Amino acid sequence: MKKAIALVLSAVTLLGTAACSGNSGSSSSSSGSAQSFENVVNVCSWGEYIDESLIDEFEAETGIHVNYQTAESNEALYSQLKMGGVDYDVVVPSDYMIARLIKEDMLAELNYDNIPNFSLIDPQYTHLSYDPDNLYTVPYTWGTVGIIYNTAMIDDEITSWSAMFDPKYAGNVLMIRNSRDALMAALCYLGYSINTTDEAEIREAFALLRGAKEQGVYQSFVMDEIYQKMEGGNAAISMYYAGDYLTMLENNEDLAYVVPEEGSNWFVDAMCVLKTAQHKENAEAWINFIASTESNLRNMDYIWYASPNQEALAQYPDYYEEEYGEALDEEIYNIMAAPPEVLERCEVYVNLPQETLDLYNELWTELGI
Amino acid sequence: MKNRLSRLAYPYVLWMALFVVAPILIMLVYAFTSADGGFTLANFLRMGRYSVVFVRSFKLALIATVICLLVGYPISYFMSREGPGFQRTAMVLIMLPMWMNFLLRTYSWMSILENNGLLNRFFRFIGLISAWNAAFGTDINGFRMLNTQGAVVLGMVYNYLPFMILPIYSVILKLDHSLIEAARDLGADGAHVFLKVTLPLSLPGVLSGITMVFVPSVSTFAISQMLGGGTQTLLGDLIEQQFLGGAYNPHLGAAISLVMMLIVVLCMYVMNRFGEGEEEAVIL
């Protein structure tokens, strides 16, 4: 009897999941009724990270329906992948997370024959430490992390990470809600490598962060809420990504961006295909489409993150001038695509060993208390 | 005949088995295992460290529940004594915010309470901020309302108040009026009638109202994240962090969820015992 119940239960579960996936498939292909619901690609990226008209264009061009979803952070994406239940084909994690996914055997090797536009990517952004043989990735954007501050609210010129920990600015600082970046700021300020695995150094950085929190320096911990808070003058200082700063600048001219003198992180976000992907060829078609010069130009214009496509990066000032009828401010271009002298003092994240990751997780939970 | 109809309950029994019982069992398994799959109590041994968060969560949820009760009871009481037209309008107004998405509603509070938000700009406009600065010798640009415990409680009250009003209202509405008349006939004055008849008889509504406000308040994470800004971590945040946030540790997350559930069940049990006692007292 009990066995029978178990059997029925599992049968129902299976039917249920089948029905669910069938549903999502049929609703997603509603744009072209003749399509089978297999002809899709499931993409998971970050919020406000694509010119959405590119999605429509890709669908019109190829007939492949794009299910575009977003995750909040690399860590949130990782949790989703680990918990299972998501059916993403393409993900766009950052360098260190890519290294971790490769190490845990979660990414599929790409067939670069299907991605001819890969040849347009500047070699400077390929074969990096996270994917030394470049078997898994096609870079999507790159940029720096820095301090964003409101010059109307802060009289000093900010050049150092100390601003993120200074009780002088109590209640006016937004800390990033992402353990790796938050500790990066503290590690840089203390003069340590952002990839350190030395427990004492990490704990010292954490103590700095925690001390600042206890002194009320942080108004709140934010990810994408930062836009509303910085644009509206609700907070004076924060740390975030260069591209997002430029988006904020469009809505609030008082904002300034600086890559602190102690250095910072420069990152590459790259498109990868998961090992579990059901639509690998569609995924590669999507990656190829996004890697094109035209797509990169439009994305760059829309999200303000620098493109790794050398044609697009070089053409962007002209593209901008044509599009808006005025020359692109060189300063803005240099914030978007940091010049070599800035990149020189920045480091790329590498994946940390498991015990260091555990320490990060433990400390991050502790910071919340 | 009765047996045949009872088959209609099967779908829900199945539903419950799949989506209530099974998840709880999975949670139990996770809570008592470590990442490598072995049995462990380590997740629970770490719990002491989070006692501050437990205390904060239960405190804020309790405050929100009390406020909801103090605001909700009188409204329900007076609403039930008005004409049907008024009742219908009031009901629509109470339900109206719930037609909007919960996250959107909470997000709006963020823009209202910000340092440079709607309220502070209004205060500045009417000169309240400068008057405050003159009176207290301070130099503030606005009141700090967001990212405080007050804001979190406000968010809870705002979102869950209807869940307090509705059950109380429906119980009071169905009160047998002859009991109230009898009490009056026997010489009780208004206050006595309320304390001895109406209040005890409306207790079941109050109890379910308290449950429906307290339980979601104690486990919320969206409200504390948006209105508390991550500086007022609640249990919900702590749990969410273990599953989706920076600290990936579903085993610890399950253990915290389990302990939270046990405390909530305990609270409910004690409260319902108290409620039963009251009802018996009434009958006696």
Interface residues (C-beta under 8 A of the other chain):
Chain A: L9 V12 T13 G16 E72 S73 E75 A76 Y78 S79 Q80 K82 M83 G171 R177 N178 S179 R180 K213 Y218 Q219 S220 F221 V222 E225 Q228 K229 G232 G233 N234 A235 Y360 N361 E362 W364 T365 E366 G368 I369
Chain B: L14 A17 L18 R49 Y50 V52 V53 M110 S111 E114 N115 N116 G117 R144 L146 N147 M226 G228 G229 G230 T231 T233 D237 L238 Q241 Q242 F243 L244 G245 G246 A247 Y248 N249 P250 L252
